[in-house]
Amino acid sequence: MSGFVAVLISLPMGRAWAAVVPNWRIFGLSLNPGPFTIKEHVLLTTMATWHMRRTPLLFNQWMLVMSTQMFGFSVGGILRRFLIQPPSTIWPTSLVTCALFNTVHSEGFSRRSPTNYVNMSVASSSITFDWAQTLFLGSPIATPWWAEADIAASIVFVIWFLTPVLHYTSIWYSHYMPVWSCRSFVNTSKMYNVSWIINTNASSNLTAYKEYSPLFLSCVV
């Protein structure tokens, strides 16, 4: 579940709280100090997104995580002049979430004509316009062009040029294995059975490794 889902779900919950819960004070704190603000929305979304990406924690683990999170927020607030306020420190993908917060909290906003984005993803050995494949390394709309160009140039050089050279010249005996595989192989091009070189206590058996076979990998793993 992405953070955008948390933004959209928490908005009606926050506004319902502001509309229904009475303004009672408990230990000097108000249960309903006023309208649901954008700051409350950001804090709620941050905590919800953090919780969705983690497994349930014990109390001591929760205290450790919360202390590190609060420490990070505190340092960011103290050094906001250097870490937050300068435009050069803003990563463009964060602007997408900021725009969503500003949109849902604005009283009225003008409709803008949609802009057509042609997104090209360079993948393994093909050029695709599939949006799902394009989003594999992040949204091309929010990512700077120089970052996209750097990734595309790296993939073209490594996958389209360097990998065929290494494979067909049989560097590291790669010609005897598939060009692209996530598996490991033995010296006979068969799958590597890791259990043959592991002791009962999960430690490596160097003697068995030498007797069995060295580990061979494809050019692209």
JOFEN-V8196 format. One record per helix or strand of 3 or more residues. SS is the DSSP state (~ for helix, > for strand). FROM is the first residue (numbers start at 0). TO is the last residue. If there is no record, write none. Layout:
ss->SS from->FROM to->TO
ss->SS from->FROM to->TO
//
This chain:
ss->~ from->2 to->19
ss->~ from->37 to->51
ss->~ from->58 to->77
ss->~ from->79 to->82
ss->~ from->86 to->88
ss->~ from->91 to->104
ss->> from->120 to->122
ss->> from->125 to->127
ss->~ from->130 to->136
ss->~ from->144 to->167
ss->~ from->170 to->175
ss->~ from->193 to->196
ss->~ from->205 to->211
//
